[in-house]
Amino acid sequence: LLGCRTPPRRNTFVMKDMMMNLLMHVPDFDGRIPIPAILKAPNSGPMWTGKQVFSLAVPSPRINFTKMNQEKSEEDDGDIFKKTMTVNDACVVIEDGELLSGSIDSTAIKTSQCGLVHICWNDLGPA
């Protein structure tokens, strides 16, 4: 849980060698590499976003989750579906197991009610 904050940030990108190392540890990896967000970066080749990397850690494509994190401001209050693209990445949206927007922090990942860990436990069980 300690490493959940850094990958989904907007300025996090993973190069091909690190992505291959991460994919090696995904339990249900079927050999298909996700399509990179940047196909040809100068002097580095393909790059994946941190949100794509975090989506590999979501245990099932059945997980759907929407929540505001601690970065929200006064103008972010209101309808959560209208605020998915905020300046400070305050609205966490996971649909079909893929992190679409937002940065993960303690309010989104917590084990109490309406946290990502709580939802995964209820939907998928202990194993």
C-alpha positions as a Markdown table, in Angstrom:
| # | Residue | x | y | z |
|---|---|---|---|---|
| 1 | Leu | 0.0 | 0.0 | 0.0 |
| 2 | Leu | 2.9 | 2.3 | 0.5 |
| 3 | Gly | 3.8 | 2.4 | -3.2 |
| 4 | Cys | 0.3 | 3.2 | -4.4 |
| 5 | Arg | 0.8 | 7.0 | -4.3 |
| 6 | Thr | 3.6 | 7.5 | -6.9 |
| 7 | Pro | 2.6 | 5.5 | -10.0 |
| 8 | Pro | -0.8 | 7.1 | -10.8 |
| 9 | Arg | 0.5 | 10.6 | -10.7 |
| 10 | Arg | 0.4 | 12.6 | -14.0 |
| 11 | Asn | 4.1 | 13.0 | -14.4 |
| 12 | Thr | 5.0 | 9.3 | -14.0 |
| 13 | Phe | 6.1 | 7.3 | -17.0 |
| 14 | Val | 7.6 | 3.9 | -17.2 |
| 15 | Met | 10.1 | 2.8 | -19.9 |
| 16 | Lys | 10.1 | -0.6 | -21.7 |
| 17 | Asp | 12.7 | -2.3 | -19.5 |
| 18 | Met | 10.9 | -1.4 | -16.3 |
| 19 | Met | 7.5 | -2.3 | -17.8 |
| 20 | Met | 8.8 | -5.8 | -18.7 |
| 21 | Asn | 10.1 | -6.3 | -15.1 |
| 22 | Leu | 6.7 | -5.2 | -13.7 |
| 23 | Leu | 4.8 | -7.5 | -16.1 |
| 24 | Met | 6.9 | -10.4 | -15.0 |
| 25 | His | 5.3 | -10.1 | -11.5 |
| 26 | Val | 1.7 | -9.8 | -12.6 |
| 27 | Pro | 0.1 | -13.2 | -11.7 |
| 28 | Asp | -2.4 | -13.4 | -14.6 |
| 29 | Phe | -0.1 | -12.0 | -17.3 |
| 30 | Asp | -0.9 | -13.7 | -20.5 |
| 31 | Gly | 2.0 | -12.5 | -22.6 |
| 32 | Arg | 0.2 | -9.5 | -24.2 |
| 33 | Ile | 1.9 | -6.2 | -23.5 |
| 34 | Pro | -0.5 | -3.3 | -23.0 |
| 35 | Ile | -0.3 | -0.6 | -25.7 |
| 36 | Pro | 2.0 | 2.2 | -24.5 |
| 37 | Ala | 0.7 | 5.7 | -24.1 |
| 38 | Ile | 3.7 | 7.2 | -25.9 |
| 39 | Leu | 4.8 | 5.0 | -28.8 |
| 40 | Lys | 8.1 | 6.7 | -29.6 |
| 41 | Ala | 9.6 | 9.0 | -27.0 |
| 42 | Pro | 12.9 | 10.8 | -27.9 |
| 43 | Asn | 15.9 | 8.6 | -26.9 |
| 44 | Ser | 13.9 | 6.1 | -25.0 |
| 45 | Gly | 11.3 | 4.2 | -27.1 |
| 46 | Pro | 7.8 | 3.4 | -25.9 |
| 47 | Met | 6.6 | 4.6 | -22.5 |
| 48 | Trp | 3.6 | 3.7 | -20.3 |
| 49 | Thr | 1.8 | 5.9 | -17.9 |
| 50 | Gly | 1.7 | 5.3 | -14.2 |
| 51 | Lys | -2.0 | 4.8 | -14.4 |
| 52 | Gln | -1.5 | 1.9 | -16.8 |
| 53 | Val | 1.0 | 0.4 | -14.4 |
| 54 | Phe | -1.5 | 0.8 | -11.5 |
| 55 | Ser | -4.2 | -0.8 | -13.6 |
| 56 | Leu | -2.1 | -4.0 | -13.7 |
| 57 | Ala | -2.3 | -4.2 | -9.9 |
| 58 | Val | -6.2 | -4.0 | -9.8 |
| 59 | Pro | -7.1 | -7.7 | -9.3 |
| 60 | Ser | -10.1 | -8.0 | -11.6 |
| 61 | Pro | -11.7 | -6.3 | -14.6 |
| 62 | Arg | -15.0 | -6.4 | -12.6 |
| 63 | Ile | -13.8 | -3.6 | -10.3 |
| 64 | Asn | -15.6 | -0.2 | -10.7 |
| 65 | Phe | -14.7 | 2.6 | -8.3 |
| 66 | Thr | -15.3 | 6.4 | -8.1 |
| 67 | Lys | -14.2 | 8.6 | -5.3 |
| 68 | Met | -12.7 | 12.0 | -4.6 |
| 69 | Asn | -9.3 | 12.0 | -2.9 |
| 70 | Gln | -7.7 | 14.4 | -0.5 |
| 71 | Glu | -6.5 | 16.7 | -3.3 |
| 72 | Lys | -10.0 | 18.1 | -3.9 |
| 73 | Ser | -10.7 | 21.8 | -3.7 |
| 74 | Glu | -13.8 | 23.8 | -3.1 |
| 75 | Glu | -14.7 | 23.9 | -6.8 |
| 76 | Asp | -14.4 | 20.1 | -7.0 |
| 77 | Asp | -17.4 | 19.7 | -4.7 |
| 78 | Gly | -20.7 | 18.7 | -6.3 |
| 79 | Asp | -21.5 | 16.0 | -8.8 |
| 80 | Ile | -18.5 | 13.5 | -8.9 |
| 81 | Phe | -19.1 | 12.5 | -12.5 |
| 82 | Lys | -18.8 | 16.1 | -13.7 |
| 83 | Lys | -15.5 | 16.5 | -11.9 |
| 84 | Thr | -13.5 | 13.5 | -13.4 |
| 85 | Met | -11.0 | 15.8 | -15.2 |
| 86 | Thr | -9.9 | 18.1 | -12.4 |
| 87 | Val | -6.7 | 20.2 | -12.5 |
| 88 | Asn | -5.3 | 18.5 | -9.4 |
| 89 | Asp | -6.4 | 14.9 | -10.4 |
| 90 | Ala | -8.8 | 14.7 | -7.5 |
| 91 | Cys | -11.4 | 12.3 | -8.8 |
| 92 | Val | -10.3 | 8.7 | -8.8 |
| 93 | Val | -12.2 | 6.7 | -11.5 |
| 94 | Ile | -11.6 | 3.0 | -12.1 |
| 95 | Glu | -13.8 | 1.3 | -14.6 |
| 96 | Asp | -13.6 | -2.3 | -15.6 |
| 97 | Gly | -10.3 | -2.6 | -13.6 |
| 98 | Glu | -8.6 | 0.3 | -15.4 |
| 99 | Leu | -7.6 | 3.5 | -13.7 |
| 100 | Leu | -8.9 | 6.3 | -15.9 |
| 101 | Ser | -8.3 | 9.4 | -13.9 |
| 102 | Gly | -7.2 | 10.5 | -10.4 |
| 103 | Ser | -4.3 | 9.9 | -8.1 |
| 104 | Ile | -4.5 | 7.2 | -5.4 |
| 105 | Asp | -4.1 | 8.4 | -1.8 |
| 106 | Ser | -5.2 | 7.1 | 1.6 |
| 107 | Thr | -8.8 | 8.1 | 1.1 |
| 108 | Ala | -9.1 | 6.1 | -2.1 |
| 109 | Ile | -7.1 | 3.0 | -1.1 |
| 110 | Lys | -8.3 | 2.6 | 2.6 |
| 111 | Thr | -9.7 | -0.6 | 4.0 |
| 112 | Ser | -12.7 | 1.0 | 5.6 |
| 113 | Gln | -16.0 | 1.4 | 3.8 |
| 114 | Cys | -15.9 | 2.7 | 0.2 |
| 115 | Gly | -12.2 | 2.2 | -0.2 |
| 116 | Leu | -10.6 | 0.3 | -3.0 |
| 117 | Val | -9.3 | -2.4 | -0.8 |
| 118 | His | -12.7 | -2.8 | 0.8 |
| 119 | Ile | -14.5 | -3.0 | -2.6 |
| 120 | Cys | -12.0 | -5.6 | -3.9 |
| 121 | Trp | -12.5 | -7.7 | -0.7 |
| 122 | Asn | -16.3 | -7.6 | -1.0 |
| 123 | Asp | -16.4 | -8.3 | -4.8 |
| 124 | Leu | -13.6 | -10.9 | -5.0 |
| 125 | Gly | -13.3 | -12.4 | -1.6 |
| 126 | Pro | -10.1 | -13.2 | 0.4 |
| 127 | Ala | -8.3 | -15.0 | -2.4 |
